[in-house]
Amino acid sequence: MGYPDLEVACDDHVGTVEIQRPPNNFFDVDLITDLAAVFEELDADDDCRAVVLCSQGKHFCAGNNFARTRSESEQRARAEGRNPLYSAAVRLFDAKKPVIAAVQGAAVGGGFGLAVMADFRVVCPEARFTANFVKLGFHPGFGLTHTLPRIVGQQKANLMFLTGRRINGETALEWGLADVLTTQDKLRAEAQALAAEIAENAPLALKSVRATTHDGLAARVQAATDHENAEQARLSQTEDHKEGIRAVAERRAGNFVGR
């Protein structure tokens, strides 16, 4: 498996996929597409029964790489109303094996969506989750409008969506967003331990149970991202979105005008 920003291994029935874009691990369509391909390859590997998703550096995934120039093919797709990023994201949600995310530092925006894609999240107190889209004058994406309420409930999801506030590891555990809270130095080991606890079980039963609990999830995420993409395309043309990007980059409140 050769992917420039991913380190992939499988040992004792546990696959490990490490994102290597430190320190912030910003994502783009290339990274999410490569992740989808890796997860599909691990699905096809009978020796792999569970997967740990982790990141090298300070943050799990601090959001979208807004500085990246979109390729011509991506620009054409977006002009036609399609979003290759979300097509790849739906493939991730269609993965067949349990995924444990080890979340250190920030999981922001679409990076938050990537963390929520996992079945379980192992976090440390320093973890920070935020759906900061409204601060960017933007609509939530990466399927979060479907997946986050599924985990924390609609009310808490609304609180995060409409305030853009961030929550730490302790709050994530309290809300049910996180499953294990540990110290930062033990984060990876705890995620591996949970994956190993899953992987020691009968592989056919694991696949069967997960298929039942995830039945129709990818299709629902597809429907959510279709709507999210349309709203993002509309809002990306507004003055407020341009101001939101400037404000977040300058670490200040946005001066929004409703246009």
C-alpha positions in Angstrom: 0.0 0.0 0.0 1.8 3.2 -1.2 0.2 6.5 -0.1 2.3 9.6 0.4 0.6 10.9 3.6 -0.4 7.6 5.2 1.4 4.9 7.1 -0.4 1.6 7.1 0.3 -1.6 9.0 -1.5 -4.7 10.3 -0.4 -6.7 13.3 -2.3 -9.3 15.4 -5.5 -8.7 13.4 -5.4 -4.9 14.1 -4.8 -2.5 11.2 -3.2 0.9 11.9 -3.7 3.9 9.6 -1.6 6.9 10.6 -2.2 10.3 8.9 1.2 12.0 8.4 0.7 15.6 7.7 2.0 17.0 11.0 1.5 19.1 13.0 -2.1 20.0 11.9 -2.9 17.1 9.5 -5.1 19.3 7.4 -7.2 17.3 4.9 -8.0 17.7 1.3 -9.7 15.6 -1.4 -6.4 13.6 -2.0 -6.1 12.6 1.6 -9.7 11.5 2.0 -9.6 9.6 -1.3 -6.4 7.8 -0.1 -8.0 7.0 3.2 -11.0 5.5 1.5 -8.7 3.4 -0.7 -6.8 2.2 2.3 -9.9 1.2 4.2 -11.2 -0.7 1.2 -7.9 -2.6 1.0 -8.1 -3.4 4.8 -11.7 -4.6 4.2 -10.3 -7.0 1.7 -7.6 -8.3 4.1 -8.9 -11.2 6.0 -6.1 -10.8 8.6 -7.5 -7.4 9.6 -10.4 -7.4 12.0 -10.4 -3.8 13.4 -8.6 -0.6 12.5 -7.0 2.2 14.5 -7.1 5.6 12.8 -4.5 8.0 14.2 -2.4 11.0 13.3 1.2 12.1 13.6 1.8 15.4 15.3 -0.1 17.9 17.6 -3.6 17.5 16.1 -5.8 14.7 14.9 -7.1 16.8 12.0 -7.4 20.6 12.3 -9.7 21.0 9.3 -9.6 21.7 5.6 -6.5 22.9 3.8 -8.0 26.1 2.5 -4.6 27.1 1.1 -4.6 24.3 -1.4 -5.3 25.0 -5.0 -8.0 22.7 -6.4 -7.1 20.5 -9.4 -8.8 21.1 -12.7 -10.8 17.9 -12.3 -12.0 18.9 -8.9 -13.0 22.3 -10.2 -15.0 20.7 -13.1 -16.7 18.4 -10.7 -17.7 21.2 -8.4 -18.9 23.3 -11.3 -21.2 20.4 -12.1 -22.5 20.3 -8.6 -20.5 17.3 -7.5 -18.0 17.2 -4.6 -15.2 14.6 -5.0 -14.3 15.1 -1.3 -17.7 13.9 -0.2 -17.8 11.1 -2.7 -14.6 9.8 -0.9 -16.1 10.5 2.5 -19.1 8.3 1.7 -16.7 5.5 0.8 -15.2 5.8 4.3 -18.7 5.4 5.9 -19.1 2.3 3.8 -16.1 0.6 5.4 -16.9 -2.9 6.7 -14.6 -3.2 9.8 -14.7 -1.5 13.1 -12.7 1.7 13.3 -11.2 3.3 16.5 -10.0 6.9 16.2 -7.2 8.1 18.5 -7.9 11.8 18.9 -5.3 14.2 20.2 -5.5 17.9 19.9 -7.9 19.4 17.4 -10.6 17.7 15.4 -12.1 20.7 13.5 -14.8 20.9 10.8 -14.3 18.1 8.3 -11.6 16.8 10.6 -14.3 16.5 13.3 -16.4 14.6 10.7 -13.5 12.3 10.1 -13.3 11.5 13.8 -17.1 10.9 13.9 -16.8 8.5 11.0 -15.1 6.0 13.4 -17.1 3.6 15.5 -15.3 4.6 18.7 -13.1 7.5 19.8 -10.3 7.3 22.3 -9.4 10.8 23.5 -7.2 12.8 25.9 -8.2 15.9 27.9 -6.4 18.0 25.4 -8.6 16.8 22.5 -10.8 19.6 21.1 -13.9 18.9 18.9 -15.5 21.8 17.0 -18.0 22.1 14.2 -16.9 25.7 13.5 -18.7 26.1 10.2 -21.0 29.0 11.2 -17.9 30.9 12.2 -16.8 30.6 8.6 -20.2 31.7 7.3 -20.6 28.2 6.1 -22.8 25.1 6.4 -21.7 21.9 8.2 -20.3 19.1 6.0 -18.7 15.7 5.9 -22.1 14.2 6.8 -22.0 15.7 10.3 -25.6 16.9 10.1 -26.5 13.2 10.1 -23.7 11.5 12.0 -23.3 13.9 15.0 -26.9 13.8 16.2 -26.8 10.0 15.9 -24.1 10.0 18.6 -24.8 12.9 20.9 -28.5 13.6 20.2 -30.0 16.4 18.1 -30.0 19.0 20.9 -26.2 18.8 21.7 -25.5 18.6 17.9 -27.5 21.8 17.4 -25.6 23.5 20.2 -22.3 22.7 18.5 -23.6 23.6 15.0 -25.2 26.9 15.9 -22.5 28.2 18.3 -19.4 26.8 16.7 -18.1 26.2 20.2 -15.5 23.6 20.9 -15.6 20.9 23.6 -12.7 19.1 25.2 -12.0 15.4 25.9 -13.8 15.4 29.3 -17.0 16.9 27.8 -16.8 14.6 24.8 -16.8 11.6 27.2 -19.7 13.1 29.2 -21.7 13.6 26.0 -21.0 10.1 24.7 -18.9 11.5 21.8 -15.8 9.8 23.2 -15.7 6.2 24.5 -12.3 6.2 26.4 -10.6 9.1 28.1 -6.9 8.7 28.8 -3.7 10.7 29.1 -2.0 11.9 25.9 1.0 9.6 26.3 -1.3 6.5 26.5 -3.7 7.5 23.7 -2.4 5.3 21.0 -1.9 2.3 23.3 -5.5 2.6 24.6 -6.9 2.8 21.0 -4.8 -0.3 20.1 -6.1 -2.1 23.2 -9.7 -1.4 22.3 -9.1 -2.6 18.7 -7.4 -5.7 20.1 -10.3 -6.4 22.4 -12.6 -6.3 19.3 -10.2 -8.3 17.1 -9.9 -11.3 19.4 -13.6 -12.1 18.6 -14.9 -14.2 15.7 -14.3 -12.3 12.5 -17.5 -13.4 10.7 -19.6 -12.4 13.7 -17.8 -9.1 13.8 -18.6 -8.4 10.2 -22.2 -9.5 10.6 -22.9 -7.4 13.6 -21.3 -4.3 12.2 -23.2 -4.7 8.9 -26.4 -4.8 10.9 -25.6 -1.7 13.0 -24.4 0.2 10.0 -27.1 -0.9 7.6 -27.9 2.0 5.2 -25.5 4.4 6.9 -23.5 5.2 3.8 -26.7 5.9 1.8 -27.9 8.3 4.6 -24.5 10.0 4.6 -24.7 10.4 0.9 -28.1 12.1 1.2 -26.7 14.3 3.9 -23.6 15.3 2.0 -25.7 16.0 -1.1 -27.6 18.6 0.8 -24.6 19.9 2.7 -22.7 20.3 -0.6 -25.5 22.4 -2.1 -25.7 24.7 0.9 -21.9 25.0 1.0 -21.8 25.9 -2.7 -24.5 28.6 -2.1 -22.9 30.1 1.0 -19.4 30.0 -0.4 -20.4 32.9 -2.7 -21.4 35.2 0.2 -19.4 38.1 1.7 -19.9 36.4 5.1 -18.0 33.3 4.1 -15.1 35.3 2.8 -15.1 37.3 6.1 -15.4 34.1 8.1 -12.3 32.7 6.6 -10.4 35.9 7.3 -11.7 36.1 10.8 -10.8 32.5 11.7 -7.3 32.9 10.2 -6.9 36.1 12.3 -8.3 34.5 15.4 -11.1 37.1 15.9 -14.9 37.3 15.8 -16.3 37.7 12.3 -17.9 41.0 11.3 -20.9 39.5 9.5 -23.4 41.5 7.4 -25.8 38.8 6.2 -24.8 39.0 2.5 
